[in-house]
């Protein structure tokens, strides 16, 4: 759409296919919606430059399979996406000496 209105952009050094970018946005929103966490957190835990390289292998897979694979690779768990679990872990670490 934008390229038809304004022409191709030469902004940035890395160029990715529009299909890969659409898939990446979909995956980020899927994780954010199903785990009820901010997309900003998902972006922090799963960096785009790393995930975009997985597009050609992962885009035909189930979203949950992709997430499990990334969690395994990056050493994450479902608790990392859960706000209450993260808060509980922080509080336990801070006040462990009082228990």
Protein Blocks (a to p, Z undefined) as FASTA:
>chain_A
ZZmmnopafehjbdcdfklmmmmmmmmmmmmmmnopafklmmmmmcfklmmmmmmmmmmp
cfklmmmmmmmmnopafklmpmklmmmmmmmmmmmmmZZ
